[in-house]
Amino acid sequence: MSGLPLRGAIARGEYFERKTNWGAIWAGKPIAEAHRWAESLGASACVAAKSAECLFQESPGWFSKQPVRMRNKDKCQPEQMECQVLKYVKVFDLEQIKSEFSKHGKNADSEEVKLKVHSTWELMKAVGTVSNHEGGNSPSESA
């Protein structure tokens, strides 16, 4: 696996799915909730939305509760929120993170991208990684 994780969120609940000739359509509360959380993140990470809290108990070692910088576009959100963050598979150093953001067409010299790069790096250091695992076993806590 290479590259940074996508910015995203995991939510749980009932949803509607319809297959069409053009693909599939999904709608429902967990889809809207995951979208809101993903759009709010100010770092390259994946968090669990409130509806997915049961996953913390079902998958020990996969999540770490951490303060996460939020994008705060409308100034109604706090600058940081405590979130259950999905642990990374691989931790990068700061230069690697800058390089990955640049590969995705981000202007690494802009203040917004510099802040996202730094926030992602700080989060990676705090959260750590999941342990390698085989055969679907739950990963153990990493040091």
C-alpha positions in Angstrom: 0.0 0.0 0.0 1.3 3.4 -0.9 0.1 6.9 -0.5 -1.8 8.7 2.2 -5.2 7.4 3.4 -8.3 9.1 2.0 -10.1 11.6 4.1 -13.2 9.8 5.1 -15.6 8.5 7.8 -17.3 5.3 8.8 -21.0 5.4 9.8 -23.5 2.7 10.6 -27.2 2.4 10.0 -30.0 1.6 7.6 -29.7 2.8 4.1 -31.4 2.5 0.7 -29.6 0.9 -2.2 -30.8 0.6 -5.8 -28.9 -0.9 -8.7 -29.4 0.8 -12.1 -28.0 0.4 -15.6 -25.6 3.2 -14.7 -24.4 1.8 -11.3 -25.7 1.9 -7.8 -27.5 4.6 -5.8 -27.2 4.7 -2.0 -29.0 7.0 0.3 -29.7 7.2 4.0 -28.6 8.7 7.3 -25.3 6.8 7.6 -24.2 8.0 4.2 -25.1 11.6 5.0 -23.4 11.3 8.4 -20.2 9.9 6.9 -20.1 12.6 4.3 -20.5 15.4 6.9 -17.7 14.0 9.0 -15.4 13.5 6.1 -15.9 17.0 4.8 -15.2 18.4 8.2 -11.8 16.8 8.7 -8.7 19.0 8.4 -6.3 16.1 8.0 -5.9 13.0 5.9 -7.6 10.5 8.1 -10.6 8.2 8.5 -12.8 8.7 11.6 -15.7 6.7 13.0 -18.9 8.8 13.2 -21.1 8.6 16.3 -23.3 5.9 14.7 -20.3 3.6 14.4 -19.3 3.7 18.1 -20.0 -0.1 18.4 -17.0 -0.7 16.1 -14.6 0.4 18.9 -15.6 -2.6 21.0 -15.9 -5.0 18.1 -12.5 -4.1 16.6 -10.0 -3.4 19.4 -6.7 -2.0 18.2 -8.1 -0.5 15.0 -9.1 2.9 16.5 -7.4 5.5 18.7 -9.3 8.4 20.3 -7.4 11.6 19.3 -8.1 15.3 18.9 -8.5 16.0 15.2 -8.2 19.4 13.5 -11.5 20.3 11.8 -11.8 22.4 8.6 -14.1 24.9 10.4 -15.4 26.5 7.2 -18.5 28.1 8.8 -16.9 28.9 12.2 -19.7 26.9 13.9 -17.4 23.9 14.6 -14.7 23.7 17.2 -11.1 23.9 15.9 -10.5 20.4 17.2 -12.8 17.5 18.1 -12.1 14.2 19.9 -12.6 11.5 17.3 -12.1 7.8 17.1 -9.5 7.7 14.3 -8.8 4.5 12.3 -5.2 3.7 12.7 -2.9 4.0 9.8 -1.4 1.0 8.0 1.9 3.0 7.5 3.3 6.1 9.1 5.1 8.6 6.9 7.6 11.3 7.8 6.8 14.9 7.1 8.6 15.1 3.8 6.7 12.0 2.5 3.4 13.6 3.5 4.2 16.8 1.7 5.2 14.8 -1.4 1.9 12.8 -1.3 -0.2 16.0 -1.0 1.7 17.4 -4.0 1.0 14.2 -6.1 -2.7 14.9 -5.6 -2.4 18.4 -7.2 -2.3 20.2 -3.9 -0.2 23.4 -3.7 2.3 22.5 -0.9 3.2 26.2 -0.5 -0.4 27.3 0.4 -1.1 27.9 4.1 -4.2 25.7 4.0 -2.2 22.7 2.6 0.7 23.3 5.0 -1.7 23.2 7.9 -3.3 19.9 6.6 0.2 18.4 6.1 1.2 19.3 9.6 -2.1 18.1 11.1 -1.8 14.8 9.2 1.7 14.2 10.4 0.8 15.0 14.1 -2.2 12.7 13.9 0.0 9.9 12.3 2.5 10.2 15.2 -0.3 10.2 17.8 -2.4 7.3 16.4 0.3 5.0 15.1 -0.4 2.0 13.0 -2.4 -1.2 13.1 -0.2 -4.3 13.5 0.2 -6.6 10.5 -2.3 -9.4 10.7 -3.2 -12.6 8.9 -6.4 -14.4 8.2 -8.8 -11.7 9.5 -7.6 -11.7 13.1 -8.0 -8.4 14.9 -4.8 -6.4 15.1 -3.2 -6.0 18.4 -2.4 -2.6 19.9 0.8 -1.2 18.4 3.4 0.5 20.4 
